[in-house]
């Protein structure tokens, strides 16, 4: 593992922390829904932004740790495609979060549907890993 890999991991972790802070600050200051007492014309936009920030934060958090996990699993050797596999795992995790949040907002999220989405994400990763061999 070279110095550029360490710098990239650190940069992604710092970007994840920054995205998490941005998420907390925005979610605390934005109005989530329109009520009779407080009108909020931008409520749908705020909800979409919070879901997008949450998915981005999860993707940025998972990616460097997926890379480090793969490097440790392969005796501290960085093989070709390690960053691509880590990025794919981060994107899948972010998509799972965005999908679950969207279904929750739509009022159709249930435990069997959530389990199905997680199993579907695991199947996608398993098929992609088998293709990479």
N, C-alpha and C positions, 0 to 999 in steps of 0.2 A: 504494500500500500504506500503510495507516494505522497509527497506533500500536497500535490494538487488535489488528491482525493480527500485529504484531511480538510483542506480549505473549502472544498465544495460541500462536504458534510456539515462543517461549521456554518457556512453561509445558508444552507437550507434550514438548519435548526434555528438560526437567527431570524430567517424569513418566516418560519412557522410561529415563532414567538411574537414577531411583529404583527403577523396576520391575526393571531389570537388576541393581542391587545387591541387591534383595530376592531375586531369583532365585538369585544366587550364594550369598548367605548361607543361604538355605533348602536349596539343593541340597548345600551343604557339610555342613550339620548333620543333615539327615534321612537315615534309613536307606533305601536304594533297594530292597533285596530281603531277604527272609527267608532266613537260612542256618541250618545245623545248629548252628553255634557261637553265632550271635546272632539270637534271635527278634525279629521286627519286625511286630507286628500291624497297624501302619498303613502298610505298604509300598505297597499299591495306591493309597491316598489320597495318599501322598507323590508317587507317579509322576504321578497326575492333576494335582496342584497344580503340579508342575514343568512339565508340558506346558502347562498353562493360563498360568502366568507367562511362559513362553517365547513363547507366541503373543501374549500381551498386550504384552510388551516389543517384539516385532517390529512389531505394529500401531501402537504408540505412536511407534516410531522412524520408520516409513515415512510416516505421515500428515503431519507437518510438512514433510518433505523433498519429498513429492509436491505439497504446496501451493506450496512455494517453486519447484519445477520448473515448475509450471504458470504461476505468475506471471512467471517469467523467460521462458518460451516465448511469453507473450502481451504482451511489451514492458512488463513491470512494471505491468500493469493487472490489478486483481482483478475478474474478472467474476462475475456471479451464479452460484452453484452451485459455486464453486471449492473451498470447504471440504467440500461434500458429495462431490465427486469425489475429493478427497484422502482423506476418511474411508473411502470405498468401496475405494480402493486399499489403504489400511492394513488394512481388515477382510479383504480377499482375501488379502493377504500373511500375516496371522495365521492364517487358515483353512488356507492351504497348509502352514504350519509344523505346525499341530495335526494335520492329516491325515497328513502324512508321519511325524510322531512316533507317532501311533496305529497306523499300518500297520507301522512298525518294531517297535513293542512286540508287535504281533500276529504278527510273524515272516513277514509276507507282502510286505514291501517289496522291490522289485527295481528295477533301473535303468529298464526299460520302464514300469513303473507310476509311478515318480517323474517320468519325462518326460511321461507322459500327464497327471498331475496339474498339472504346470506349464503344459502346453499348454492344459488345460481352464481354468485360472485366467486365462491370457492371452485365451482365447476369450470368457470371461465379461466381462472388462474391455473387450475390443474391441466386443462386442455392446452393452454398457452405454454406451460412448462414442458409438457410432453412434446410439443411441436419444436421447442428450442433444443431438445436433446440431439 
